[in-house]
């Protein structure tokens, strides 16, 4: 393929960054990937991917794209324990209480632990002759120069490594071809880089908008431990063992029209605690442990009802800024401020948007309590039940 530039830099080497680098490698002579973590020698969770222990899967299109980038990649993942299957013919889909008839679709999906998926992509990418990876480095800012017409041109990336700053420069424009920088990071870190880099060089509305309109989720976790007999009246006996390792999605809407949903996970804990998610996502780090979990016969089942609500956009109470007192890798840390919808109106009156979120959160928690009562057979929780609610 024809090169459209000499050099591309990708900041971040999670799945998005790795696949961006692979796409760019067809069009740029050299691609450099910058990553804060040190890559593990084996396919194990790493610090930079906090949800790496969760179960992961690829739908047909995602798997197909990666397979086109790296022919034979699917077989490699399957050889490492992944499970390949038709997403309609090999999966049971249930909607509104009705099990949809399974039939071949020729849409092939892939289930595997996240570290396995990422590890195989990373190894195939770094084997390319025009891709280099710099590990253990943190990006301080982009290096820029302001043009005569006030456009700001990015010329490189300044990184912090081994206690010192180093500049990774882009190749200068040549014959109309320009280099590029792609930021493939999370919302907060991307905003920190933008604020550190452009707050002084960009003028007017562009600089004023950076860090504004931060939108996250309203979240509550309600965890209950209930005896098996409390749910036997509502479920067939053959289904109860499946609660040892299961998940359910329920959607809802507040009176204001804001939406929320519940991710409901259940696991038999063998008297280890009250955290079904820890059991579901840590006790089963690989698929070969799934059978043992399904055969468990604990006396109780722990169910976590995780509520996730839609926050109201353009809330002036929610934003990202730079700290005036704390630093990380010799640059100001990012500081996140969210409209405190869980605080009382007296303690935090908040904006109109914060108060909408406050009402949504109340409605979501009320539905969460009703779901808990359904699982408990409408019986109140006493000494045999344990409730833990976390709100954040």
C-alpha positions as CSV (number, residue, x, y, z in Angstrom):
1,X,0.0,0.0,0.0
2,X,1.1,3.6,-0.6
3,X,2.4,5.3,2.5
4,X,0.6,8.5,3.4
5,X,3.2,9.5,6.0
6,X,6.6,8.6,7.4
7,X,5.8,8.2,11.1
8,X,2.7,7.6,13.3
9,X,2.7,7.5,17.1
10,X,0.0,5.6,19.0
11,X,-0.4,6.5,22.7
12,X,-1.7,3.5,24.6
13,X,-1.3,-0.2,23.9
14,X,-4.6,-1.7,25.0
15,X,-6.8,-3.4,22.4
16,X,-7.8,-0.1,20.8
17,X,-4.2,1.2,20.5
18,X,-2.9,-2.1,19.3
19,X,-5.4,-2.3,16.5
20,X,-5.0,1.3,15.6
21,X,-1.2,0.7,15.2
22,X,-1.9,-2.3,13.0
23,X,-4.2,-0.2,10.7
24,X,-1.6,2.6,10.6
25,X,1.2,0.1,9.8
26,X,-0.1,-0.3,6.2
27,X,0.1,3.5,5.5
28,X,3.0,4.8,7.5
29,X,6.7,3.8,7.2
30,X,7.2,3.6,10.9
31,X,4.6,3.2,13.8
32,X,5.7,3.8,17.4
33,X,3.4,2.6,20.2
34,X,3.9,4.2,23.7
35,X,2.6,2.2,26.8
36,X,2.7,3.1,30.5
37,X,2.8,-0.6,31.6
38,X,5.5,-3.2,31.2
39,X,4.0,-6.0,29.2
40,X,3.6,-9.3,31.1
41,X,5.7,-12.3,29.9
42,X,2.6,-14.5,29.9
43,X,-1.1,-13.7,29.2
44,X,-2.1,-12.5,32.7
45,X,-4.0,-9.4,33.8
46,X,-2.0,-6.2,34.0
47,X,-2.5,-2.9,35.9
48,X,-3.4,-0.8,32.9
49,X,-6.5,-2.9,32.1
50,X,-8.6,-2.8,35.3
51,X,-11.4,-5.0,33.8
52,X,-9.0,-7.5,32.4
53,X,-10.2,-10.2,34.7
54,X,-13.7,-10.0,33.4
55,X,-15.1,-12.5,30.9
56,X,-14.6,-11.2,27.4
57,X,-15.9,-12.1,24.0
58,X,-15.8,-10.9,20.4
59,X,-18.8,-10.7,18.2
60,X,-18.5,-11.8,14.6
61,X,-17.4,-8.5,13.1
62,X,-14.8,-7.8,15.7
63,X,-13.3,-11.2,15.3
64,X,-13.3,-10.9,11.5
65,X,-11.5,-7.5,11.5
66,X,-8.8,-8.9,13.8
67,X,-8.5,-12.0,11.7
68,X,-8.0,-9.9,8.6
69,X,-5.3,-7.9,10.3
70,X,-3.6,-11.1,11.6
71,X,-4.5,-14.2,9.6
72,X,-4.6,-17.3,11.8
73,X,-5.2,-15.2,15.0
74,X,-8.5,-16.9,15.8
75,X,-6.8,-20.4,15.7
76,X,-4.1,-19.1,18.0
77,X,-6.6,-17.9,20.6
78,X,-8.5,-21.2,20.4
79,X,-5.3,-23.1,20.9
80,X,-4.8,-21.0,24.1
81,X,-8.2,-22.0,25.5
82,X,-10.6,-19.7,23.6
83,X,-14.0,-21.0,22.4
84,X,-15.2,-20.3,18.9
85,X,-18.8,-20.6,17.9
86,X,-21.8,-19.5,15.9
87,X,-23.3,-16.6,17.9
88,X,-26.8,-17.7,16.8
89,X,-26.5,-21.4,16.4
90,X,-24.3,-22.1,19.5
91,X,-25.7,-19.5,21.9
92,X,-29.1,-19.5,23.7
93,X,-30.8,-16.1,23.3
94,X,-33.7,-15.3,25.7
95,X,-35.9,-12.3,25.3
96,X,-39.1,-11.4,27.2
97,X,-39.0,-14.8,28.8
98,X,-38.9,-16.6,25.4
99,X,-36.0,-18.7,24.2
100,X,-35.3,-17.8,20.6
101,X,-34.8,-20.8,18.3
102,X,-31.1,-21.5,17.6
103,X,-30.1,-21.7,13.9
104,X,-26.8,-21.4,12.1
105,X,-25.9,-17.8,11.1
106,X,-22.3,-18.3,10.0
107,X,-21.5,-15.4,12.3
108,X,-18.5,-16.7,14.2
109,X,-17.8,-15.2,17.6
110,X,-14.9,-15.9,20.0
111,X,-14.8,-16.2,23.9
112,X,-11.5,-15.9,25.7
113,X,-9.9,-14.2,28.7
114,X,-9.0,-10.6,27.9
115,X,-5.3,-11.1,28.5
116,X,-5.3,-13.9,25.9
117,X,-7.0,-11.8,23.3
118,X,-4.7,-8.9,23.9
119,X,-1.6,-11.0,24.2
120,X,-2.0,-12.6,20.9
121,X,-2.7,-9.3,19.2
122,X,0.3,-7.7,20.8
123,X,2.7,-10.4,19.8
124,X,1.5,-10.4,16.2
125,X,1.7,-6.6,16.0
126,X,5.2,-6.4,17.5
127,X,6.4,-8.9,15.0
128,X,5.8,-6.4,12.2
129,X,9.0,-4.9,10.9
130,X,7.8,-1.3,10.9
131,X,6.3,-1.3,14.4
132,X,8.2,-0.5,17.6
133,X,6.9,-0.4,21.1
134,X,8.2,1.7,24.0
135,X,7.1,0.3,27.3
136,X,7.2,1.7,30.9
137,X,6.8,5.3,29.7
138,X,4.2,7.9,30.6
139,X,3.2,10.7,28.3
140,X,3.7,14.1,29.7
141,X,2.4,16.1,26.7
142,X,2.4,16.5,23.0
143,X,5.1,18.7,21.5
144,X,3.6,21.5,19.4
145,X,4.5,24.5,17.3
146,X,2.1,27.3,16.5
147,X,2.0,28.2,12.8
148,X,1.8,31.7,11.4
149,X,-1.9,31.3,10.8
150,X,-2.4,30.3,14.5
151,X,-2.9,26.6,13.6
152,X,-1.1,24.3,16.1
153,X,1.0,21.6,14.6
154,X,2.0,18.5,16.7
155,X,5.6,17.6,16.1
156,X,6.2,14.8,18.7
157,X,5.4,13.4,22.1
158,X,7.2,14.0,25.3
159,X,7.5,11.0,27.6
160,X,8.6,10.4,31.2
161,X,10.8,7.3,31.5
162,X,13.3,6.3,34.2
163,X,12.9,9.7,36.0
164,X,13.6,11.9,33.0
165,X,11.9,13.4,30.0
166,X,12.5,12.2,26.5
167,X,11.2,13.5,23.2
168,X,9.8,11.1,20.6
169,X,9.7,13.2,17.5
170,X,7.6,12.8,14.4
171,X,9.2,12.8,11.0
172,X,8.8,16.2,9.4
173,X,6.4,16.6,6.4
174,X,7.8,15.5,3.1
175,X,6.3,15.7,-0.4
176,X,2.8,16.5,1.1
177,X,2.9,13.5,3.5
178,X,2.5,14.2,7.1
179,X,3.0,12.2,10.3
180,X,0.3,11.6,12.9
181,X,-0.4,11.0,16.6
182,X,-3.3,8.9,17.8
183,X,-4.3,9.0,21.4
184,X,-5.9,5.7,22.5
185,X,-6.4,6.2,26.2
186,X,-9.3,6.5,28.6
187,X,-11.3,9.7,28.9
188,X,-9.5,11.2,31.9
189,X,-5.9,10.6,30.7
190,X,-6.8,11.8,27.2
191,X,-8.2,15.0,28.7
192,X,-5.2,15.5,30.9
193,X,-2.9,15.4,27.8
194,X,-5.2,17.8,26.0
195,X,-5.2,20.3,28.9
196,X,-1.5,20.0,29.5
197,X,-0.7,20.4,25.8
198,X,-3.3,22.9,24.3
199,X,-4.6,25.0,27.2
200,X,-2.0,27.7,26.5
201,X,-1.6,27.3,22.7
202,X,-5.3,27.2,21.8
203,X,-7.4,30.3,22.3
204,X,-11.1,31.0,22.9
205,X,-13.8,28.4,22.9
206,X,-11.6,25.4,22.0
207,X,-9.6,25.8,25.2
208,X,-12.6,26.6,27.3
209,X,-14.4,23.4,26.2
210,X,-11.6,21.0,27.2
211,X,-12.6,19.0,30.2
212,X,-16.2,20.1,30.2
213,X,-19.3,17.9,29.7
214,X,-17.9,14.9,31.6
215,X,-20.4,12.1,31.5
216,X,-19.9,8.9,33.5
217,X,-22.6,6.5,35.0
218,X,-24.7,6.5,38.1
219,X,-23.8,3.3,39.8
220,X,-25.1,1.3,42.8
221,X,-24.3,-2.2,43.8
222,X,-26.8,-4.2,45.9
223,X,-25.4,-7.5,47.1
224,X,-27.6,-10.1,48.8
225,X,-26.8,-13.6,50.2
226,X,-29.8,-15.8,50.3
227,X,-30.4,-19.5,51.1
228,X,-31.2,-21.7,48.1
229,X,-34.6,-22.5,49.5
230,X,-35.5,-18.8,49.3
231,X,-35.4,-19.0,45.5
232,X,-36.6,-22.5,44.9
233,X,-40.3,-21.4,44.7
234,X,-39.5,-19.1,41.8
235,X,-37.1,-21.3,39.7
236,X,-37.2,-24.8,38.4
237,X,-34.8,-27.1,40.3
238,X,-32.8,-27.7,37.1
239,X,-32.0,-24.0,36.7
240,X,-30.8,-23.4,40.3
241,X,-27.3,-24.9,39.7
242,X,-26.8,-22.3,36.9
243,X,-26.9,-19.6,39.5
244,X,-23.4,-20.7,40.5
245,X,-22.2,-18.8,37.5
246,X,-24.7,-16.6,35.7
247,X,-25.6,-13.1,34.6
248,X,-28.8,-11.3,33.7
249,X,-29.5,-7.9,32.1
250,X,-32.6,-5.9,33.1
251,X,-33.5,-2.4,31.7
252,X,-35.5,0.4,33.3
253,X,-36.6,4.0,33.0
254,X,-37.0,6.8,35.6
255,X,-40.1,9.1,35.6
256,X,-37.9,11.8,34.0
257,X,-37.3,9.6,31.0
258,X,-33.6,8.9,31.9
259,X,-32.7,5.2,31.4
260,X,-30.8,2.7,33.6
261,X,-30.1,-1.0,33.5
262,X,-29.1,-3.7,35.9
263,X,-26.3,-6.2,35.5
264,X,-27.2,-9.1,37.8
265,X,-24.6,-11.6,38.6
266,X,-24.9,-14.7,40.8
267,X,-22.4,-17.2,42.2
268,X,-22.2,-19.8,44.9
269,X,-19.6,-18.7,47.3
270,X,-19.0,-21.7,49.6
271,X,-19.1,-19.3,52.5
272,X,-16.2,-17.2,51.2
273,X,-17.9,-13.8,51.3
274,X,-20.5,-11.6,49.8
275,X,-19.0,-10.6,46.5
276,X,-20.5,-12.4,43.6
277,X,-18.5,-10.4,41.0
278,X,-15.3,-11.4,42.7
279,X,-16.3,-15.0,42.4
280,X,-17.6,-14.8,38.9
281,X,-14.7,-12.9,37.4
282,X,-11.7,-13.9,39.6
283,X,-12.6,-17.5,40.7
284,X,-13.0,-18.3,37.0
285,X,-10.0,-16.8,35.3
286,X,-10.1,-19.3,32.5
287,X,-12.9,-21.2,30.8
288,X,-11.7,-24.6,32.0
289,X,-12.8,-23.6,35.5
290,X,-16.3,-23.0,34.4
291,X,-17.5,-26.6,34.8
292,X,-16.3,-26.9,38.4
293,X,-18.2,-23.7,39.3
294,X,-21.4,-25.0,37.7
295,X,-21.2,-28.2,39.7
296,X,-20.9,-26.4,43.0
297,X,-23.6,-27.2,45.6
298,X,-23.3,-24.4,48.2
299,X,-26.1,-23.8,50.6
300,X,-26.4,-20.1,49.7
301,X,-26.2,-18.0,46.5
302,X,-24.9,-14.5,46.5
303,X,-26.5,-12.1,44.0
304,X,-25.1,-8.7,43.0
305,X,-27.5,-6.3,41.4
306,X,-25.4,-3.6,39.8
307,X,-27.4,-0.6,38.7
308,X,-25.9,1.6,36.0
309,X,-27.8,4.8,35.2
310,X,-27.6,7.4,32.5
311,X,-26.1,10.7,33.6
312,X,-27.4,14.0,32.2
313,X,-25.1,15.6,29.7
314,X,-23.7,19.1,29.8
315,X,-23.6,19.3,33.6
316,X,-21.6,22.2,34.8
317,X,-20.9,20.3,38.0
318,X,-19.0,17.6,36.2
319,X,-15.6,18.3,34.6
320,X,-11.9,17.3,34.4
321,X,-9.2,19.8,35.3
322,X,-5.5,19.8,36.3
323,X,-4.4,19.8,39.9
324,X,-2.6,22.9,41.3
325,X,-0.9,20.9,44.0
326,X,-0.2,17.3,42.9
327,X,2.0,16.0,40.2
328,X,2.5,12.7,38.5
329,X,5.6,12.0,36.2
330,X,6.5,15.7,36.7
331,X,3.2,17.1,35.4
332,X,0.0,18.1,37.1
333,X,-2.4,15.3,37.8
334,X,-5.9,15.2,36.4
335,X,-8.6,16.0,38.9
336,X,-12.2,14.7,38.3
337,X,-15.2,16.5,39.7
338,X,-18.7,15.0,39.4
339,X,-22.0,16.5,40.4
340,X,-22.7,14.8,43.7
341,X,-26.2,13.4,43.0
342,X,-26.0,11.2,46.1
343,X,-25.6,14.1,48.5
344,X,-28.6,15.7,50.0
345,X,-29.9,18.9,48.5
346,X,-28.9,20.7,51.7
347,X,-25.3,19.5,51.5
348,X,-25.0,19.9,47.7
349,X,-27.8,21.8,45.9
350,X,-26.2,21.2,42.5
351,X,-27.2,22.2,39.0
352,X,-30.5,21.3,37.3
353,X,-28.6,18.4,35.6
354,X,-27.3,17.1,39.0
355,X,-30.9,17.1,40.4
356,X,-32.1,15.1,37.4
357,X,-29.4,12.6,38.1
358,X,-30.5,12.6,41.8
359,X,-34.0,11.6,40.9
360,X,-32.8,8.9,38.4
361,X,-30.6,7.4,41.1
362,X,-33.4,7.2,43.6
363,X,-35.7,5.5,41.0
364,X,-32.9,3.1,40.1
365,X,-32.3,2.1,43.7
366,X,-36.0,1.6,44.3
367,X,-36.2,-0.8,41.4
368,X,-33.0,-2.6,42.6
369,X,-34.8,-3.2,45.9
370,X,-37.8,-4.7,44.1
371,X,-35.5,-7.0,42.1
372,X,-33.9,-8.2,45.3
373,X,-37.3,-9.1,46.8
374,X,-38.2,-11.1,43.7
375,X,-35.1,-13.2,44.1
376,X,-35.8,-13.7,47.8
377,X,-39.3,-14.8,47.1
378,X,-40.8,-11.6,48.5
379,X,-39.5,-12.6,52.0
380,X,-37.8,-9.9,54.1
381,X,-34.1,-10.3,54.7
382,X,-33.4,-11.5,58.2
383,X,-30.5,-13.3,59.8
384,X,-30.2,-15.7,56.9
385,X,-29.8,-12.8,54.4
386,X,-26.9,-10.4,54.1
387,X,-27.3,-7.1,52.2
388,X,-24.5,-4.8,51.2
389,X,-25.2,-1.6,49.2
390,X,-22.3,0.3,47.6
391,X,-23.0,3.6,45.9
392,X,-20.4,5.4,43.9
